Amino acid sequence: MSDLSDSAKLLIDGKTIDLNVYTGVEGERSIDVTSLFKDHGLTTYDPSLGNTAICRSSITYIDGERGVLRYRGIPIEQFDRPKPNYIEVAWALIFGRLPDDEELSQFREMLTRHELLHEGLSNQFMALPVDAPPMAILSAMISMMACYHKEFLLLEDEKSLMGAAARLISKIRTIAAFTHRRAMGLPFIYPDPSLRYCANFLHMMFSLPYKQFDVSEEMEDALNLVFILHADHEQNCSASAVRVVCSAQANLFASCSAGVNALWGPLHGGANVKVMEMLEAIYRGGYRPEDCIAAAKDKNDSFRLYGFGHRVYRNYDPRAKILKTACDRLFKTLKRNDPLLDIARKLEELALKDPYFVDRKLYPNVDFYSGILLRAMGIPTDMFTVMFAIGRLPGWIAQWKEQHFAEGGKIIRPRQLYVGNPKTDYIEMEKR
Ligand code: ACO
């Protein structure tokens, strides 16, 4: 392998085991332990995989110490201005480079062509409870897409992958908007092929049969930006879920549905809901931000400062920085204010000078400001994690593609350290 750079020695039971060391393009080093079990009967113990590189990837690069995030090598900040374009980013993540004009237009056309749901799928959607959690609906619908697009169950070339990706990226926004409309008891608004991706989504969410929702350019840009900032984050919980399912040669729909379910958890994508609930509770309860910070530090108090801290970032999450500026920009153009933004700013200010947060390197993460921006667009809190999922979908597809087409790809099957009973005899019921 070209990145083999060094070797490491492991001394155990008086024996020395030589291990290869690989170096990534940014200098990060990784010890190859793949031969340990086969050759020596040893496993490595890393329960939350915080120290394990599970794949080689060329999609996204993060330097958590320096707060760096790049998609296909391009710093995340460069996707913000002059005009954020989520579909361009989606294409780049999936296909490995920025698209040219024609490629982007073709992909846009595919998204427009596939924006409707199959009537059979719509009927199944209608059978789900109106008040079902939106993430449960989303994962079920993505899983069910496999029933209606059987031609995409085997994806062995780029053309069919593009077909499946276009359908997923296009239909997820229709599913999301319909979920919201149905929960609100509002009539469905069908997609408008003359609108671009984000404007079309906002149209389906908020237009009325007799009144088209006026999507301002600022709002459309802000939504593009939110989706871009969520589009990929290398081997996070949901991307890893997608890879694990994919490694069993499961199809793209099944794998992305697994990604949705992983994202739903409050320690992952569900944190944006928790942040909003926290800010609303502080606002309604009239609590002092100083007291909230004290509660977050108190180990006997269950209060946690949601939207703070990250497994990888030990610095300001670059996405949070961009979102904070975007909030200021959008509120200025909307000539509005949100008291929750003031609370968030104050909490951040206090936390960033508090030794508890400073020593633990806890900074705002992507969820801290994203909800405030979504709220300014009129997106209800229970749809926040769905919004995250729409943004993250291209990342899941890119991770699936990389895993699926990886040379010598094997099923992901970790080991364990067994700590249960030693061999124990079965006892018949009457003797227990
Ligand atoms: N508020 C208060 N204390 C915190 C917070 C927080 N938000 N986050 C971490 N800490 C403390 C922990 O209590 C721990 O303290 P200790 O060393 O005294 O025991 C220390 O900081 C290290 O925290 P861990 O939980 O070990 O860090 P880990 O890397 O396992 O977890 C996580 C990261 C899950 C994101 C955590 O910071 C957290 O729960 N944050 C709030 C939830 C959140 O915002 N999640 C979204 C993450 S971004 C995303 O998934 C899109």
Residues whose N, C-alpha, C, O or C-beta is under 5 A from the ligand:
A	BS01	ACO	P266 L267 H268 G269 A271 A296 R304 L305 Y306 G307 F308 G309 H310 R311 R360 N365
